[in-house]
Amino acid sequence: MEEKQKKDGLSGIVDVTWLTKDNASFCDDEGFLSMDMGEEHYDRVLLSRCFPFDEPETHISVTDCEMKEIGLIRDLQELSEESREACRTELSRKYFTREILSIEKIKERYGFTHWDVTTASGKKSFSVQDTYRSITKITPDHLLVYDVDGNVYEIMSVDALPRKSYRHLELYL
């Protein structure tokens, strides 16, 4: 009996609208993601992954421009093909990262570190403030680096970096 009361008590607190092909459709509208849900139309909706590294295509929060949650997508596979592709395009824009293949130089100056790296898309230079806090370990071998402009760089495997690159980075790990 007590277990049933706990479940009933939570239903009054948590009300989740699951978005599927039966109740929602998404489309790219001039670079913004829009959504129709029954009679309601949202000119722009924002997507956020609840588990961005472990489950990138499941449990995706959908909010309006005022950050009010509209609902959750349990799995992109539950959407129509057109909606699924529109959502994937939006997520790839939001979660865009450049993969760092090697680090040519990291130089400290006035509380910032200036990085010269080679990414999968070519050579890049960027600055990082408070380097220790701007590096996030996803696993001991997988890192994210956030620059001062909000760009995200990814090191898929610290161990796979060239030895010289690792020596530049090891001070900050």
C-alpha positions, 0 to 999 in steps of 0.5 A, a space after each residue: 500500500 505504501 509503495 502505491 502511495 509513493 507512485 501516486 504522490 510522484 505523479 502529482 509532482 512529475 508530469 511528463 509529456 512524451 513526444 512521438 510521431 503520434 503527437 508531435 512533428 518537427 521541421 527545420 524552418 529557416 535554420 530554426 527548429 519548429 514543432 507542431 503538437 496538435 493544435 499548438 505551433 511553436 516557431 522555435 524549440 530547443 533541444 537538450 540531451 539529458 545524457 549527451 555522452 551515454 545516450 545521445 539519441 534518447 531522453 531529449 528535452 524539448 523547450 520553448 524559447 523561454 526555456 519552459 519544457 514542452 515534453 521529452 523525446 524518449 527515443 528519436 526512433 519514435 519520431 517520423 523520419 522527417 522529424 528525426 532528421 530535423 532533430 538530428 540536424 539541430 542536435 548536431 548544431 547545438 553539440 558541435 565539437 572539434 576533435 583535437 588530433 594534436 597539440 602544437 603548443 599551449 602557452 600561459 599568459 595573464 591567467 589564460 592559456 593559448 592553444 595551437 592545435 590541429 583538429 580534424 578540420 585543420 589548424 586552430 588557435 584558441 584561448 582558455 581562461 581558468 584552464 583547470 576548470 575549462 577541461 572536463 573529463 568524460 572518462 580518464 582518457 576522454 576530454 572536453 576543452 571549453 574556450 573563452 568563446 564557448 566553443 567546445 573541443 574534444 580529445 577522444 583519447 589522451 593516450 592516442 595523442 602524439 607524445 609531444 602533444 601529451 607533454 603539453 597537456 599533462 600539466 593541466 590533467 
